[in-house]
Amino acid sequence: VTRWLALSLDTVLNGQVWRLLTSAFCHSTGQFFHIVFNMLFLVMFGRELERRYGSMEFLAFYLIAALVASLAYLLLDMITGSIVPAIGASGAVMGVLVLFACINPRREILLWFVLRVQIRWLVLFLLVMDLMPALAALTGKEYEKGIAHAAHLGGMLFGFLYFKWNLKLAPIFSKISPIKLGSGGGKKKSGPKKRSSLSVVGRSKAEIDRQV
């Protein structure tokens, strides 16, 4: 299954464009803690973003962040000539993390459940850790392999631009997606209360009694 869904430059250029998204829903079976921390970050920060923006908007954001991350990875592959396939949700999760940090830059988290740090400094650290290997790859130098640094950077860039430009994706996404979700992200106005069937029946019986 992974072989059919993983991201690689040659397969996408041959028309298998679904890999741009499906690769974000696969993960290496040999890196258990990697996916654990990915999903932990997604739950920690994604739930608050979903409440803020609504389910449809957050879903659109996450999928497009994954798409942009995949395109960034393929772009670096085209430049460097690399043909290594990629899988994992890290690019999309990085987009979630950056968007959360843009909204709450001073929010403190417990890194490794021990070190208290503001999330903006964590994002800056991750940005440097991904940017250095990507720049090394562009200059033809040796860089850390086994991690899709370009995908991370792509997701982070999209998260920042989404916040900077105040993008709204749900109206577009809802037109092309068969998935229908609640908008969320705010209190619903309470309309007139529906009469219960029991009360209607009760009033009808009373009217009948009066007529008799």
N, C-alpha and C positions, 0 to 999 in steps of 0.2 A: 504493500500500500504506500509506504513512504517513497518507494521508487517512482510511483505514478504521480505523487503529489509534491515532491521536493522541488525547490527552485534551482534552476540552472539556465545559463544563458542560451545554450544550443537548443534546448527543448522549447523555451519561450519563443525564440526566433523562428522555430518550426511550427508555430501556431498554438502551442499548448499554454495559452495565456492564463488558464485557471490556476496554474502554479503560482502566480503572483499573489494569490490569496490563500490557496490551500496549504502552502508551505508554512504559514503562520499557525496552522492548527495541527502541525506535526511536531515531534520532538525526539531527540536522541534518547534511546532507552538506556544509554550508558551514562547519562548525566542527570541523575534523579534530582539532586538538590538544585540544579539549574531551573528545572521546570517548577519545583516547589517555590522558589523565590520569585519566579515570574508570576505565578498565580497568586502568591501572597501579596505582591505589589499591586496586582490587578484588583484584588479584593479590597485592599486597604485604601487605595486611592480612587479606583474606578467606581465604587459604590457611592462615594460622595459626589463625584462628577455626574453620575447618572441621576442622582436626586436633583442636582443643580440644573442639568440640561434636558433631562427627560430620556426615556429609554430609546426612542427612535434616534434622537440626535447623538446619543452616546454610542449606539451601535454603528451609526454612519461614521462617526469620528474614528472608532476603533478599526473598522474595516479599511477606511482610506489611509489611516496611519500605517496599517500593515502593507497596503499597496505601495505607498510612497517608500517605505522601508525596503521593499523588494526591488523597486526600481533603482533606488540608490545602490543597492548591492550589485545589481546587474551593470549599472553604469561603471562602477569601479572595476568589475570583471572585464568589461569591454576595453577599458583603458590599460589594465595591467595584463590582459590575456589570460587571466585565471579561469579555470573551468571547474572549480570546486562547488558542488551542490550545497544548498543551504536549507535548513529547516529551523523552525522555532518561532516563538511569539515575542521574542525580546524587542524587536523593532517597534511593534505596536505598543508594547508595555512601556517602552521608553517615551513614546508619544504621550501616553497617559500620565506618566510621572512628570514630564515637563509641563504639561498643561496644568496639573495640580499645583506644581511649584510656582507657576506664573500667577495663579490665583491666590495661593497661600504661601508666599516666599519665606515667611518667618515661622511657618508651622514646624514644630520640633517633632522628631521621630527618634526612636531608639534603634540605632544602627547595630545590627547583630544582637539586638535586645539588651545592649549594655551601654553603648556610647550615645549620649544625647546630642543631636546635631540638627541645625535648621536645614530644611529640605533644599533650600537654594544652594547650600554648600555641597550637598550630596550630588545635586545635578551638575554643578560645576566640575566636581571631581570626576564624575562619569564622562562628562563631555571631553575633558582632557585625556582621560584614559582611552577613549575611542578615537579621538582626533589624531593623536600621535601615531598609532599604527597605520591609520588611513593615509596620512601624509607620507609616512615611510614607504607605503606601497606605491604611491604615486611617483615617488622619486627613485623607485627601483631598489630600495634597500630592504634588508630583511625585517620582517615584522611578525608579530605574534599571530599565528594561524590557529584555526579551530574556532575562532569567534568572528561573527559577522559584524565587524566594526562599522562598516558603511551602512548596514541596515539599521544599526542603533542610531547613527547620525541622521539618517533619513527620517526615522520616527521622531527623533527629538526636534528636528527642524520643522516638521509638520505640526507638532504640538505647539511650538512657539508661534508659528504663523497663524495657526487657528486662533490663538488668543490675541495676537497682535491685530489681526484683521477682523476679529469678531465674526468669524464665519458662521453661517447657518446652513447645515447640510441636510437636515430632516426634510424640508420641502422638496428638494431634488431627489433624495433617497427614497422617499415614500412613493414617488411616481414610477420608479423603476424596480422597486422591490415588492415581491409578493407578501412580505412579512408586514403585518399590521400590529403595531405596538402602541401603547398609550403614550401620550406626549410627556406626561409627568412634569417635573420642574416647576411646580407652583400649585397653589390651592385652587381647587375647582369651585366655581360658583354653585351654590346650592339652588336648584330649581324648585318649583312647586312640588310638594310631596304627593306621591301617588296614593290614591285611596286604596286601602286594602279591600280584597274581595269580601272579607267578612263584614266590614262596615257597610259596604254597598248592599250586601244581602240583607243586613239588619234594617237599613232604612227602607228598602223595598218592602220588606215584610210589614213594617210599621205603617207605610202608606196603604197597603192592602187592607190592614186591620181597620184603618180609619174609614176607608171606602165601604167596608162591610158594615 
